[in-house]
Structures are given as C-alpha cells and as structure tokens.
Amino acid sequence: MATSSVASSSASGVLDVQSLVAQLMAVEQQPVDKLNAQVTSYQAKISSWGTLSGLVSSFQSAIAALNTNLQAFAATPSDTSIFTASATSTAVAGTYSLSVSQLAQAQNLVATGQTSSTTAIGNGTATTVTFDFGSISGGTLSAGTYTGASFTTNGNGTHSITIDSSNNTLAGIRDAINTANFGVTATIVNDGSGTPYRLALTSANSGVNNSLKISTSGGDGTIDSLLAYDPAGVQNLNQTVAAQNANLTVNGIAITSASNKVTDAIQGVTLTLNKITTSPASLTVTRDTGSINTAVSGVISAYNALSSQLTSRSAYGSSTTTAGTLAGDGVVRAMQDQLRNLFNTSVSGGTYSSLAQVGVAFQVDGSLKLDSTALNNAINNNFSGLNNLITSAAGIGTRLNDWAASVLSPGDGLIATRTSSLNSSIKTYNTRIDQMNARLATVRQQYITQYSNLNVLLGSMNNTSAYLSRQLG
C-alpha cells in the first residue's frame, strides 16, 4: 500500500505525508476497531440483560399480585345508597342482613355572633383554652343547651391553646385551634344577622365519647364568655349537633359504632354506612372472581412478554432475519429450560396438579392462554385445590416466585452473574484499547517523522535534478 501511495504522489516527487500516514494508520487501526466492535456488542448484550431483568421483575410482581388477589373476597351490598362495603382475605363467604337505625355523627358547637371576624375580642391578656373529650349523660337537652347533665372524660387527655393579643380575634382563634390539630375543626360562619360572624367548632371524630368540654384560665373574661362550655355547667356555646353513635343490626345482632365506618361487625368486612334503612338490606360476600381472573391474566401477560423476549433475543440469524443480541448465550437457554421445568412439573397434595386443569395452558407457539370458564369453575367449586396448586410450598406460584428471586439476585443471580462477566470483559477490552491507542499515537508520529524526512530528501533531490538540467541545458 505504501509503494502505491508513493507512486501515486505528486509528479514533482514530493509525498502527501498526511494522506499517506492516514492510509497506513487505517491499517494499524483495524485491531482496535475490532475490539471496539466487540465492546459495542457486549454493551448491547448488557442492555438486553437489563430488558430481561425488567421483564423477570414484572413477572415476579404479577405472581405476587396473584398470590394476594387469589385470597380476595368481594362484598356486594343490595343497595349502595344505604351502605358500601369492602372485604379482605379474612372474610367469610355468606349473605348478611343489615338494618341501620341511626348514623354516627360528631358534635357541633357554635359561639355567640360577632360584628367582625378580625376585630380584637377582649383585652389580649393571655388566656389558656383547654379542650377535653368525653361523653354527656343524663339531663335534658333543649334549644342546644343541657340541663342536669354530666360530663365524663374519655381519658385520652386534654389539649390546650393560648389566646393573647397576637390572636384574640375570631379568625385568630379559629387558626389557633386548627393549627394545633388536636381533633377539633374550627370555622367561621356568617348567619346574616347584625352580629353575623360565629365560630363553629366540630369534633373531628364522631361518636358519643367524643363530645367536648371547653374550659379557660387566665385574665381575659371575654374569651371565657365566648368559649367556655361545660355540659354539666356554664354553656357559652350552643350545641347545634349532638354527638351520637351509629346503631345497626347484622343478622339480627345489635351493634353500636362510634363511626359510620364499621370494621368489626362482620369478619374481614368494612362497612360504610350512608343512611338509615326502612327495611333490611343485604350484603353478599363471595370470592372475588374478577380480581382473581385479572391477576391470572397479569401473570400470563408477564410470562408471554418474558418468553417472547427470551426467544427473540437468543435467536440465530438467517438470510432473512437478524440474529438476536444474545444469540447462543447459554444463560438464556438455561432460563428457558428452568421455566419450562417449573411449569411442567406436577404439583402434589391437592385436586389439581397442573395449570392446564384450571384453564391456563400452553399454545402451539409456546405462549400461555387463559380459559376463564375453567378458572371460574375452579374458584367456585374447588378453591382449596386451586389455592394448593398455586400457593402451597411446592405450588407453581411459589416455584415461579422463587425462580424469579433467584434469577434477579444481585449477588449470584443468573442475570447479575452474566452482566458482571460482560462488564469484566468490557473493562479488559477497554484497557487493551487504551494501550493500543497509546501505541498507535507513537506509530503515527514515527510515520509522520519518517515520511517527512523522506519528503525533505525527495525535495532536495528534485532541486538537484532541476539544477543539473539547467546547467546541461
């Protein structure tokens, strides 16, 4: 190549050093290019392993969702305007009759009206306002005021705020209560009268045991006149809503709840009461076939996506197709073999020994497909057998989850091990590339020096030849 370059140089005999060196270095660069191509190939393999890692992780998540949803129950009310319901895995299938005679509610108190919500109330002397929660019993209630009643604290402790010259307005008192966040909500309402601004206090929790008693201590009697409230004594606030419990019956059994969200009336079921019944409503608790079908479909989709990528990325190329980035990789083949064995090994200890018996079967192309009719039949007629098939110690779901965890293990999992090996090879190649590039820099300089010196010599010879030609002429 060098002889050809020299021969094709300028007619004057002076060499094009830069062009000549570039051609020579292109040859020298070929081993480096091969190593760079290998590094690029390995990086593509690592990227593929990253994709497969994500697919295995999704597969594992789908299995976990199946194990959870397999135990799911659905709670269906006959009339959702009366109550709604949800069920956990501890629920028991059955039909329940419910009647609601009273809804739980929180106490609401309203203070005397003020002409302004921002004008100072009292003289600003620091006054401590203390709130206690408990139950009101006995006596009579008329126009929002108790006579002859008693108050019993619920024992959960008191909460206090300080009202002084920095916050002794209706808005300031409201903000002080809400900022303290101890279970009372304060708002200001405008009733349209001559003194329209009224402080309204509502207990954050419903139930008779969450009624309020409010006491004050300090030098500002105006604050006491506004806020002091004792159901058994002075009541400077007016009760507009009395605290009460929810009363209901379940299958004829009377139940009382401080909240309209009832969690312990029916095992594993949470009821949210909406209104009083005029006739009994019903609640049906059954296995949640919809959630189970969705979870099984999720596992099938995740498996099919993983299987498809394992196949395509490990495929050998042909005259019409491009080889996968992991073609010939033994680790991919090992993963495929392991998955097949896990699916094909029968499960003992129950009625069902394979997924095909409950509607999950392999197709000709190797993908999984769900037969919902067969699955629903297993759910409704032999749930214990289905549960054993999937979640037992040797169940398919347990096996697949263990396999995914093993493959994804960051220390010695198949993917981590293979990725680590590829990264190690890339590091080795990059070290060799750096060494070779350093040598190529030296070689390039040597070529430049060598052919530059030759250029000088050829130039001198050309000058001598021209001189002799002139002399002889």
C-alpha positions, 0 to 999 in steps of 0.5 A, spaced: 500 500 500 505 504 501 509 503 494 502 505 491 501 511 495 508 513 493 507 512 486 501 515 486 504 522 489 505 528 486 509 528 479 514 533 482 516 527 487 514 530 493 509 525 498 502 527 501 505 525 508 498 526 511 494 522 506 499 517 506 500 516 514 492 516 514 492 510 509 497 506 513 494 508 520 487 505 517 491 499 517 494 499 524 487 501 526 483 495 524 485 491 531 482 496 535 476 497 531 475 490 532 475 490 539 471 496 539 466 492 535 466 487 540 465 492 546 459 495 542 456 488 542 457 486 549 454 493 551 448 491 547 448 484 550 448 488 557 442 492 555 438 486 553 440 483 560 437 489 563 430 488 558 430 481 561 431 483 568 425 488 567 421 483 564 423 477 570 421 483 575 414 484 572 413 477 572 415 476 579 410 482 581 404 479 577 405 472 581 405 476 587 399 480 585 396 473 584 398 470 590 394 476 594 388 477 589 387 469 589 385 470 597 380 476 595 373 476 597 368 481 594 362 484 598 356 486 594 351 490 598 343 490 595 343 497 595 349 502 595 345 508 597 344 505 604 351 502 605 358 500 601 362 495 603 369 492 602 372 485 604 379 482 605 382 475 605 379 474 612 372 474 610 367 469 610 363 467 604 355 468 606 349 473 605 348 478 611 342 482 613 343 489 615 338 494 618 341 501 620 337 505 625 341 511 626 348 514 623 354 516 627 355 523 627 360 528 631 358 534 635 357 541 633 358 547 637 357 554 635 359 561 639 355 567 640 355 572 633 360 577 632 360 584 628 367 582 625 371 576 624 378 580 625 376 585 630 380 584 637 375 580 642 377 582 649 383 585 652 389 580 649 391 578 656 393 571 655 388 566 656 389 558 656 383 554 652 383 547 654 379 542 650 377 535 653 373 529 650 368 525 653 361 523 653 354 527 656 349 523 660 343 524 663 339 531 663 335 534 658 337 537 652 333 543 649 334 549 644 342 546 644 343 547 651 343 541 657 340 541 663 342 536 669 347 533 665 354 530 666 360 530 663 365 524 663 372 524 660 374 519 655 381 519 658 385 520 652 387 527 655 386 534 654 389 539 649 390 546 650 391 553 646 393 560 648 389 566 646 393 573 647 393 579 643 397 576 637 390 572 636 384 574 640 380 575 634 375 570 631 379 568 625 385 568 630 382 563 634 379 559 629 387 558 626 389 557 633 385 551 634 386 548 627 393 549 627 394 545 633 390 539 630 388 536 636 381 533 633 377 539 633 375 543 626 374 550 627 370 555 622 367 561 621 360 562 619 356 568 617 348 567 619 346 574 616 344 577 622 347 584 625 352 580 629 353 575 623 360 572 624 360 565 629 365 560 630 363 553 629 367 548 632 366 540 630 369 534 633 373 531 628 371 524 630 364 522 631 361 518 636 358 519 643 365 519 647 367 524 643 363 530 645 367 536 648 368 540 654 371 547 653 374 550 659 379 557 660 384 560 665 387 566 665 385 574 665 381 575 659 373 574 661 371 575 654 374 569 651 371 565 657 364 568 655 365 566 648 368 559 649 367 556 655 362 550 655 361 545 660 355 540 659 354 539 666 355 547 667 356 554 664 354 553 656 357 559 652 356 555 646 350 552 643 350 545 641 347 545 634 349 537 633 349 532 638 354 527 638 351 520 637 353 513 635 351 509 629 346 503 631 345 497 626 343 490 626 347 484 622 343 478 622 339 480 627 345 482 632 345 489 635 351 493 634 353 500 636 359 504 632 362 510 634 363 511 626 359 510 620 365 506 618 364 499 621 370 494 621 368 489 626 361 487 625 362 482 620 369 478 619 374 481 614 368 486 612 368 494 612 362 497 612 360 504 610 354 506 612 350 512 608 343 512 611 338 509 615 334 503 612 326 502 612 327 495 611 333 490 611 338 490 606 343 485 604 350 484 603 353 478 599 360 476 600 363 471 595 370 470 592 372 475 588 372 472 581 374 478 577 380 480 581 382 473 581 381 472 573 385 479 572 391 477 576 391 470 572 391 474 566 397 479 569 401 473 570 400 470 563 401 477 560 408 477 564 410 470 562 408 471 554 412 478 554 418 474 558 418 468 553 417 472 547 423 476 549 427 470 551 426 467 544 427 473 540 433 475 543 437 468 543 435 467 536 440 465 530 440 469 524 438 467 517 438 470 510 432 473 512 432 475 519 437 478 524 440 474 529 438 476 536 443 480 541 444 474 545 444 469 540 447 462 543 448 465 550 447 459 554 444 463 560 438 464 556 437 457 554 438 455 561 432 460 563 428 457 558 429 450 560 428 452 568 421 455 566 419 450 562 421 445 568 417 449 573 411 449 569 411 442 567 412 439 573 406 436 577 404 439 583 402 434 589 397 434 595 391 437 592 385 436 586 389 439 581 396 438 579 397 442 573 395 449 570 392 446 564 386 443 569 384 450 571 384 453 564 391 456 563 395 452 558 400 452 553 399 454 545 402 451 539 407 457 539 409 456 546 405 462 549 400 461 555 392 462 554 387 463 559 380 459 559 376 463 564 370 458 564 375 453 567 378 458 572 371 460 574 369 453 575 375 452 579 374 458 584 367 456 585 367 449 586 374 447 588 378 453 591 382 449 596 385 445 590 386 451 586 389 455 592 394 448 593 396 448 586 398 455 586 400 457 593 402 451 597 410 450 598 411 446 592 405 450 588 407 453 581 406 460 584 411 459 589 416 455 584 415 461 579 416 466 585 422 463 587 425 462 580 424 469 579 428 471 586 433 467 584 434 469 577 434 477 579 439 476 585 444 481 585 449 477 588 449 470 584 443 471 580 443 468 573 442 475 570 447 479 575 452 473 574 452 474 566 452 482 566 458 482 571 462 477 566 460 482 560 462 488 564 469 484 566 470 483 559 468 490 557 473 493 562 479 488 559 477 490 552 477 497 554 484 497 557 487 493 551 484 499 547 487 504 551 494 501 550 493 500 543 491 507 542 497 509 546 501 505 541 498 507 535 499 515 537 507 513 537 506 509 530 503 515 527 508 520 529 514 515 527 510 515 520 509 522 520 517 523 522 519 518 517 515 520 511 517 527 512 524 526 512 523 522 506 519 528 503 525 533 505 530 528 501 525 527 495 525 535 495 532 536 495 533 531 490 528 534 485 532 541 486 538 537 484 535 534 478 532 541 476 539 544 477 543 539 473 538 540 467 539 547 467 546 547 467 546 541 461 541 545 458 
